[in-house]
Every structure is written in C-alpha cells, then in structure tokens.
Amino acid sequence: MKTCHTAHWKIMRSMAFLLMLVGSLASAAEYPAPIEGDFSLRNFRFASGETMPELRIHYRTIGEPRKDEQGKVRNAVLITHGTTGSGAQFIRPEFAGELFGPGQLLDATKFFIVLPDGIGHGKSSKPSDGSHAKFPRYGYRDMVDAQFRLLKEGLGVDHARLVMGTSMGGMHTWLWGQMHPEFMDALMPLASLPTQISGRNRAWRRMVIDAIRSDPEWQGGDYTNQPQSLRTGAQMLWLMSSNPVLRQQQAPTREKADEELDKFVADYLKTGDANDMLYALEASYDYDPAPGLEKIRAPLVAVNFADDLINPPELGIFEREIKRVPNGRAVTLPLSDKTRGHGSHTLAVLWKAELEQLLKLSERK
C-alpha cells in the first residue's frame, strides 16, 4: 500500500507540474512574442557636442503598425523603462500579462507596442561595450531624441497613440510631451515628478556617483574587474526601490535583512557594470521639464505612489505642477498590501484603471 500511495503521489505531482507548465505557456501565448531589432543612428550628435559614428538603439516590438486613410500610423504605443533597466523589464506577467493580451487595454493584436532600450542601457550602445569612460556624456533629452528617431526613421511611425514610461521613462514622458507636443494622443508618466532631480532624489544618486568616481578600483573607468563601489550602487537601488513596510515584512530580523540585501546585490553584480550605472545616474543632469509644462497638449495622466521613497507625495510638487499642464491630471495611489513603493510602476493591476480612462478620454472620434 505504501508503494502504491507513493506512486500515486508521484503521478499527481507530475500532473500538477504539467498543468502548471501548460498554464504558464498559455499565459505566455496570450500576446505575440516580441520581435527584437537594432536601429543605427549614424553620426549621432549629443547635446554635449560629442558625436558617435554609430549609435545603436535596441528595441522590441509587439504587434503590427496600422495606418489610417491618410497613411498615418495610429496604433503605436511607446513604453520606456527606468534607470539601469531595459525594455525587457516589461515582458513579465505583472505588466505585459495585464495589458497586452486579447481584450486587454493595450491588446497587441490592435496596438503596435515599441519597447526600446535607452542609450546606455540594455542592448543599446553603452560604456561597457568597450569605450568605458570615453563614451559620450548623454542626457535625458538625448535619450528622447534617439527614441523619436527610432520611431520615425527606424520603424516608420509618425504618430503615437500613447507614450508612457516608468521612473526614468516617466521623466522621459514629461519631456516627450513638450519636445513633440503634436506627436501623441496621450501621455502617461509613472513614478516620476515634473521637476529637476533635487533634494533626496539627487542626494542618493550623488552618493553612488561619488562612490564610483572616488573608488581607486574604478581607475578612471578603465577597470578590468568591477570596482567594489558597484556594490554601493546596487545597495542603494535596493534601499530606494521598495517601501519600508514591505522591507520589514521581507526582512523582520537583522540576519534576514542582510540575507535579502546580499542576494539582491549578488544578482545585480552578475550583469551590472560600474560605468553603465555611473552614466545612467549622471544622465539626469539635463532633466527639468518644469519650464515647458504649458507646452504639453495631449491629455496626460500622471500616476505616483504614496509609498515611493524617490518621489514622496509630501513634497507637494506633483499636485502643484500638474496645474500647469493644460490637459493634465495627477493621481497618487495610497499605500496598500499590493503596492511596492517605487517599484509599483511595473504592477499594471494597480493603475490600469487610470490608463483605461486616459485611452477613452483621448480616443479619436
């Protein structure tokens, strides 16, 4: 009987695994597989005056572009990522699985979704490709310019149904609205503020920047092994990316806190690079959308989170500055057992109701 019971248990466990695998594959098949590509920008000129003979912008697309009677693309959706991230971060159940499937808000059978890797990130041109600290200094406006040219020149997209982004991508979205005010129907910046990097947000970035630049192991950017200061950068990312309540739940003891932090850092160090992080953090030097907020014409819904340590609501900046956006609305979602501080921007279930309203409001009649 014992042997029979064991065999039965093994069969049941195997069936459960197969069902889970089938369910996972079904979930992954809910939207078309991303298609990856590279677009080369020849002799790209940065705002700093530096140039690159060839700037590579990597991207992923899901779906197909569709044109109206006038030959203008009307279904393109640009989604841009956060600092040290890439477009790949959106290909996950909590984002793509909530938005890109049949009947969902950004149904990939109806929309042409573009997920670029920003300059210095992912598989796009970056310092760690070989130029190290000789890589041109880039800023957020350079990143938006490259995104714009990717759409126009690389993908033949002359209009966007929606431009949205998370964290740094949210900041890019504010810039998109004023740099190309007629290009899109709607804007949705997530986890960002429409003001230059300052206060605590500047301080934590400056701490990482100084740690890397003052590290003897950095060697002016020409290291052969990652300098120890990259650990400091990874630790700061862990600290700022979630909320204190969740961190306490995950790490209720000193030992557990060390374990959680060490695991995050170890995982980050497997692929992270000090120059890439340094450049990514310094890229915000030219971010200041405040002077041009009145230029934004498309309906805009900005979503922030009450437990976001990087963009805390008590600053009052969000509510004050949104008044200057002609068709703008600011939403701050409260702390809950579902929010994840700054990282809430990738949990579409939290804010997709706001996206639904924005899409309805900006729909062409």
C-alpha positions as CSV (number, residue, x, y, z in Angstrom):
1,M,0.0,0.0,0.0
2,K,2.8,2.3,0.8
3,T,4.4,1.8,-2.6
4,C,1.1,2.3,-4.3
5,H,0.5,5.5,-2.4
6,T,4.0,6.8,-3.2
7,A,3.5,6.1,-6.9
8,H,0.1,7.8,-6.9
9,W,1.6,10.8,-5.2
10,K,4.4,11.0,-7.8
11,I,1.8,10.8,-10.6
12,M,-0.3,13.5,-9.1
13,R,2.8,15.7,-8.6
14,S,3.8,15.2,-12.3
15,M,0.3,16.0,-13.4
16,A,0.3,19.2,-11.3
17,F,3.6,20.2,-12.8
18,L,2.3,19.6,-16.3
19,L,-0.8,21.6,-15.6
20,M,1.3,24.5,-14.2
21,L,3.6,24.3,-17.3
22,V,0.6,24.3,-19.7
23,G,-0.9,27.2,-17.8
24,S,2.4,29.1,-18.0
25,L,2.7,28.5,-21.7
26,A,-0.9,29.6,-22.2
27,S,-0.2,32.8,-20.3
28,A,2.9,33.4,-22.3
29,A,1.0,32.9,-25.6
30,E,-1.7,35.4,-24.7
31,Y,0.1,38.1,-26.8
32,P,2.5,37.8,-29.7
33,A,6.2,37.1,-29.0
34,P,8.3,40.3,-29.0
35,I,10.4,40.9,-32.1
36,E,13.9,42.3,-31.3
37,G,15.9,44.6,-33.6
38,D,18.6,47.2,-33.7
39,F,18.5,50.7,-35.3
40,S,21.7,52.5,-36.1
41,L,21.9,56.3,-35.9
42,R,24.8,57.5,-37.9
43,N,27.0,60.3,-36.6
44,F,24.6,60.9,-33.7
45,R,25.3,64.3,-32.1
46,F,24.7,64.6,-28.3
47,A,23.7,67.8,-26.6
48,S,27.2,67.9,-25.1
49,G,28.6,68.4,-28.6
50,E,30.1,65.0,-28.7
51,T,29.3,62.6,-31.6
52,M,29.3,58.9,-32.2
53,P,29.9,57.4,-35.7
54,E,27.2,54.9,-34.9
55,L,24.7,54.8,-32.0
56,R,22.8,51.5,-31.7
57,I,19.3,51.6,-30.3
58,H,18.0,48.1,-29.4
59,Y,14.2,47.6,-29.3
60,R,11.4,45.1,-29.0
61,T,8.1,45.4,-30.8
62,I,4.9,43.5,-30.3
63,G,2.1,43.7,-32.8
64,E,1.9,45.5,-36.1
65,P,1.6,49.2,-37.1
66,R,-1.6,50.2,-38.8
67,K,-2.2,53.3,-40.8
68,D,-5.4,55.4,-41.3
69,E,-6.8,56.6,-44.6
70,Q,-4.2,59.4,-44.7
71,G,-1.4,56.9,-44.3
72,K,-0.5,57.9,-40.7
73,V,0.2,55.3,-38.1
74,R,-2.5,55.5,-35.4
75,N,-1.9,52.5,-33.1
76,A,1.8,52.9,-31.9
77,V,2.5,52.7,-28.2
78,L,5.9,53.7,-26.9
79,I,6.8,52.4,-23.4
80,T,10.1,53.5,-21.9
81,H,12.0,52.0,-18.9
82,G,13.7,53.1,-15.7
83,T,17.3,53.8,-14.8
84,T,19.6,50.8,-15.3
85,G,16.7,48.8,-16.8
86,S,15.7,47.9,-20.3
87,G,12.6,47.2,-22.4
88,A,12.8,43.6,-21.4
89,Q,11.5,44.5,-17.9
90,F,8.0,44.9,-19.3
91,I,7.8,41.4,-20.7
92,R,6.5,39.9,-17.5
93,P,3.1,38.8,-16.2
94,E,2.5,41.8,-14.0
95,F,3.0,44.2,-16.9
96,A,2.6,42.6,-20.3
97,G,0.3,39.9,-18.9
98,E,-2.0,42.6,-17.6
99,L,-2.0,44.8,-20.7
100,F,-1.0,43.2,-24.0
101,G,-3.3,40.2,-24.1
102,P,-6.6,39.8,-26.2
103,G,-9.2,42.2,-25.0
104,Q,-6.8,44.0,-22.6
105,L,-6.1,47.7,-22.7
106,L,-3.1,47.5,-25.0
107,D,-4.2,44.4,-26.9
108,A,-1.2,43.6,-29.1
109,T,-3.4,42.4,-31.9
110,K,-4.6,46.0,-32.1
111,F,-1.7,48.1,-31.0
112,F,1.9,48.3,-32.2
113,I,3.9,48.3,-29.0
114,V,7.5,49.6,-29.0
115,L,9.9,48.9,-26.1
116,P,13.3,50.5,-26.7
117,D,16.4,50.1,-24.6
118,G,17.5,53.7,-23.8
119,I,21.0,55.0,-24.6
120,G,23.5,53.4,-22.2
121,H,21.0,50.6,-21.2
122,G,20.2,47.0,-22.2
123,K,21.5,46.1,-25.6
124,S,21.8,49.7,-26.9
125,S,25.2,51.4,-27.1
126,K,26.7,51.8,-23.7
127,P,30.0,52.4,-21.9
128,S,30.6,48.8,-21.1
129,D,30.6,47.9,-24.9
130,G,34.3,48.9,-24.8
131,S,34.6,52.7,-24.7
132,H,34.3,52.8,-20.9
133,A,34.6,56.4,-19.6
134,K,35.3,57.7,-23.1
135,F,31.6,57.1,-24.0
136,P,29.9,60.4,-24.8
137,R,28.1,62.1,-22.0
138,Y,24.4,61.6,-22.6
139,G,21.3,63.2,-21.1
140,Y,17.6,62.5,-21.0
141,R,17.0,64.8,-24.0
142,D,19.5,62.8,-26.0
143,M,17.6,59.6,-25.0
144,V,14.2,61.1,-26.1
145,D,15.8,62.3,-29.3
146,A,17.0,58.8,-30.1
147,Q,13.6,57.3,-29.2
148,F,11.9,59.7,-31.6
149,R,14.3,58.9,-34.4
150,L,13.8,55.2,-33.8
151,L,10.1,55.6,-34.3
152,K,10.3,58.0,-37.2
153,E,13.3,56.7,-39.2
154,G,13.6,53.2,-38.0
155,L,10.0,52.0,-37.6
156,G,8.2,54.4,-39.9
157,V,6.0,55.6,-37.0
158,D,4.9,59.2,-37.5
159,H,2.4,59.3,-34.7
160,A,1.9,57.6,-31.3
161,R,-1.4,56.6,-29.8
162,L,0.3,56.6,-26.4
163,V,3.6,57.5,-24.9
164,M,4.2,56.1,-21.4
165,G,7.1,55.2,-19.1
166,T,8.2,54.2,-15.7
167,S,10.6,56.0,-13.4
168,M,13.2,57.5,-15.8
169,G,10.8,56.5,-18.5
170,G,8.2,58.5,-16.7
171,M,10.5,61.5,-16.8
172,H,11.1,60.9,-20.5
173,T,7.3,61.0,-20.9
174,W,7.1,64.5,-19.5
175,L,9.8,65.6,-21.9
176,W,8.1,63.9,-24.9
177,G,5.0,65.9,-24.2
178,Q,6.8,69.2,-24.6
179,M,9.5,68.3,-27.1
180,H,7.0,66.7,-29.6
181,P,3.6,68.0,-28.4
182,E,1.7,67.0,-31.6
183,F,3.2,63.6,-31.9
184,M,1.0,61.6,-29.5
185,D,-2.7,61.3,-28.5
186,A,-2.0,60.6,-24.8
187,L,0.8,60.6,-22.2
188,M,1.1,58.5,-19.0
189,P,4.2,59.1,-16.8
190,L,4.5,56.7,-13.9
191,A,6.6,57.1,-10.7
192,S,8.1,60.5,-11.6
193,L,8.0,64.2,-10.9
194,P,7.9,67.1,-13.4
195,T,10.8,68.9,-11.9
196,Q,14.6,68.6,-12.0
197,I,16.3,66.0,-9.9
198,S,16.9,67.6,-6.5
199,G,16.6,67.0,-2.7
200,R,16.9,63.4,-1.5
201,N,16.5,62.1,-5.1
202,R,19.6,64.0,-6.1
203,A,21.4,63.0,-2.9
204,W,21.2,59.2,-3.3
205,R,22.2,59.5,-6.9
206,R,25.2,61.7,-5.9
207,M,26.2,59.2,-3.2
208,V,26.5,56.5,-5.8
209,I,28.2,58.7,-8.4
210,D,30.8,59.9,-5.8
211,A,31.4,56.3,-4.5
212,I,32.2,55.1,-8.1
213,R,34.3,58.1,-9.1
214,S,36.3,58.2,-5.9
215,D,36.9,54.4,-5.9
216,P,40.6,53.6,-6.7
217,E,39.4,50.4,-8.3
218,W,37.4,52.4,-10.8
219,Q,40.7,53.5,-12.4
220,G,39.2,56.4,-14.3
221,G,36.7,54.0,-15.9
222,D,39.4,51.6,-17.3
223,Y,39.0,48.8,-14.8
224,T,39.2,45.1,-15.8
225,N,37.2,43.9,-12.8
226,Q,34.1,45.6,-11.4
227,P,35.1,48.1,-8.7
228,Q,33.7,47.5,-5.2
229,S,31.7,50.7,-5.4
230,L,29.3,49.0,-7.8
231,R,28.1,47.2,-4.6
232,T,27.3,50.6,-3.1
233,G,25.2,51.4,-6.2
234,A,23.3,48.1,-6.0
235,Q,22.7,48.5,-2.3
236,M,21.2,52.0,-2.9
237,L,18.9,50.7,-5.6
238,W,17.6,48.0,-3.2
239,L,17.1,50.7,-0.5
240,M,15.2,53.1,-2.7
241,S,13.1,50.8,-4.8
242,S,10.5,49.5,-2.3
243,N,8.7,50.7,0.8
244,P,9.7,50.3,4.4
245,V,6.6,48.2,5.3
246,L,7.3,45.6,2.7
247,R,11.0,45.6,3.5
248,Q,10.2,44.9,7.2
249,Q,7.9,42.1,6.2
250,Q,10.5,40.5,4.0
251,A,13.3,41.0,6.5
252,P,12.0,41.1,10.1
253,T,15.4,40.2,11.6
254,R,18.9,41.5,11.3
255,E,20.0,38.3,9.7
256,K,17.1,38.2,7.2
257,A,17.8,41.9,6.2
258,D,21.4,41.0,5.5
259,E,20.3,38.0,3.5
260,E,17.8,39.9,1.4
261,L,20.3,42.7,0.7
262,D,23.2,40.3,-0.1
263,K,21.0,38.3,-2.5
264,F,19.9,41.4,-4.4
265,V,23.5,42.8,-4.7
266,A,24.9,39.4,-5.8
267,D,22.2,39.1,-8.5
268,Y,22.9,42.7,-9.7
269,L,26.6,42.1,-9.8
270,K,26.2,39.2,-12.2
271,T,25.4,41.6,-15.1
272,G,25.8,45.2,-13.7
273,D,28.6,47.5,-14.8
274,A,30.0,50.5,-12.8
275,N,30.4,52.8,-15.9
276,D,26.9,51.9,-17.1
277,M,25.5,52.8,-13.7
278,L,27.5,55.9,-13.4
279,Y,26.5,57.2,-16.8
280,A,22.8,56.3,-16.2
281,L,22.7,58.2,-13.0
282,E,24.5,61.2,-14.4
283,A,22.2,61.3,-17.4
284,S,19.5,63.1,-15.4
285,Y,21.7,66.3,-15.3
286,D,19.6,67.9,-18.1
287,Y,16.2,66.8,-16.8
288,D,13.9,69.8,-15.9
289,P,10.5,69.7,-17.6
290,A,9.0,72.4,-15.4
291,P,9.7,75.4,-17.7
292,G,7.9,73.7,-20.6
293,L,4.8,72.1,-18.9
294,E,2.4,74.5,-20.6
295,K,3.6,73.2,-24.0
296,I,2.1,69.8,-23.3
297,R,-1.0,69.4,-25.4
298,A,-2.0,65.8,-25.3
299,P,-4.2,64.5,-22.4
300,L,-1.9,63.4,-19.6
301,V,-2.5,61.2,-16.6
302,A,0.5,61.0,-14.2
303,V,0.5,58.3,-11.6
304,N,2.6,58.2,-8.5
305,F,2.6,56.2,-5.3
306,A,2.3,57.3,-1.7
307,D,5.0,54.9,-0.6
308,D,7.5,55.9,-3.2
309,L,10.7,57.0,-1.4
310,I,12.1,58.6,-4.6
311,N,9.0,60.7,-5.3
312,P,7.4,61.2,-1.9
313,P,3.9,62.8,-2.0
314,E,4.6,65.1,0.9
315,L,6.8,67.3,-1.3
316,G,3.7,68.7,-2.9
317,I,5.4,69.1,-6.3
318,F,3.2,66.7,-8.1
319,E,-0.1,68.5,-7.2
320,R,1.4,71.9,-7.7
321,E,3.0,71.4,-11.1
322,I,0.2,69.4,-12.7
323,K,-2.0,72.6,-12.6
324,R,0.3,74.0,-15.4
325,V,-0.4,71.1,-17.8
326,P,-3.4,72.1,-19.9
327,N,-5.0,68.6,-20.1
328,G,-3.2,67.1,-17.1
329,R,-4.3,65.1,-14.1
330,A,-2.2,63.8,-11.2
331,V,-3.1,60.6,-9.3
332,T,-1.3,59.4,-6.2
333,L,-2.2,55.8,-5.2
334,P,-2.2,55.1,-1.5
335,L,0.0,52.6,0.3
336,S,-1.6,49.1,0.4
337,D,-0.6,45.5,0.7
338,K,-0.3,45.4,-3.1
339,T,2.0,48.5,-3.6
340,R,5.7,48.1,-3.8
341,G,7.0,51.7,-3.3
342,H,8.8,53.0,-6.4
343,G,8.6,49.5,-8.0
344,S,4.8,49.8,-8.1
345,H,5.2,51.4,-11.5
346,T,5.5,47.9,-13.1
347,L,2.4,46.5,-11.4
348,A,-0.2,47.3,-14.0
349,V,-3.1,46.0,-11.9
350,L,-2.6,49.0,-9.6
351,W,-3.0,51.7,-12.2
352,K,-4.6,50.2,-15.3
353,A,-8.0,51.8,-14.5
354,E,-6.3,55.2,-14.9
355,L,-4.9,54.0,-18.2
356,E,-8.3,52.9,-19.3
357,Q,-9.8,56.4,-18.6
358,L,-6.9,58.1,-20.4
359,L,-7.4,56.0,-23.5
360,K,-11.1,56.7,-23.5
361,L,-10.6,60.4,-23.0
362,S,-8.0,60.6,-25.8
363,E,-9.8,58.4,-28.3
364,R,-10.3,59.9,-31.7
365,K,-13.9,60.3,-32.7
